[in-house]
Amino acid sequence: MPNYLNNSNEKSVFLYVRGDDYSALSFDKRFNAQEVYEDMISKGETSRTIDDDYDYMDIDIVEFDKVDHKFLDWIKSNLCDYDQLKDRDIFEVKPVKSS
């Protein structure tokens, strides 16, 4: 069982996914971001590459001080190109402490 951080306001954690065309969309359909993140943490990974018959994608764990969700929505709506978000995007996950 993951050891979730006691204070959820400490930081925001995301998986930054990029790769082939539509890799971010494919990641969202094929994988559970939280499960991928927890598996990466349990293996001591900060980055991972998925290269299979369907997709090529690089995944990095990125952490920031707590980020406001309204700000994230605004960034994606006003500064990001929708077509770009099909190829590269961030997926928020619940932070866990590494073992």
Secondary structure in CASP SS format (residue, H / E / C, confidence):
PFRMAT SS
TARGET T0000
AUTHOR 0000-0000-0000
METHOD secondary structure of the structure
MODEL  1
M C 1.00
P C 1.00
N C 1.00
Y E 1.00
L C 1.00
N C 1.00
N C 1.00
S C 1.00
N C 1.00
E C 1.00
K E 1.00
S E 1.00
V E 1.00
F E 1.00
L E 1.00
Y E 1.00
V E 1.00
R E 1.00
G E 1.00
D C 1.00
D C 1.00
Y C 1.00
S H 1.00
A H 1.00
L H 1.00
S H 1.00
F H 1.00
D H 1.00
K H 1.00
R H 1.00
F C 1.00
N C 1.00
A H 1.00
Q H 1.00
E H 1.00
V H 1.00
Y H 1.00
E H 1.00
D H 1.00
M H 1.00
I H 1.00
S H 1.00
K C 1.00
G C 1.00
E C 1.00
T C 1.00
S E 1.00
R E 1.00
T E 1.00
I E 1.00
D E 1.00
D C 1.00
D C 1.00
Y C 1.00
D C 1.00
Y E 1.00
M E 1.00
D E 1.00
I E 1.00
D E 1.00
I E 1.00
V E 1.00
E E 1.00
F E 1.00
D E 1.00
K C 1.00
V C 1.00
D C 1.00
H H 1.00
K H 1.00
F H 1.00
L H 1.00
D H 1.00
W H 1.00
I H 1.00
K H 1.00
S H 1.00
N H 1.00
L C 1.00
C C 1.00
D C 1.00
Y H 1.00
D H 1.00
Q H 1.00
L H 1.00
K H 1.00
D H 1.00
R E 1.00
D E 1.00
I E 1.00
F E 1.00
E E 1.00
V E 1.00
K C 1.00
P C 1.00
V E 1.00
K C 1.00
S C 1.00
S C 1.00
END
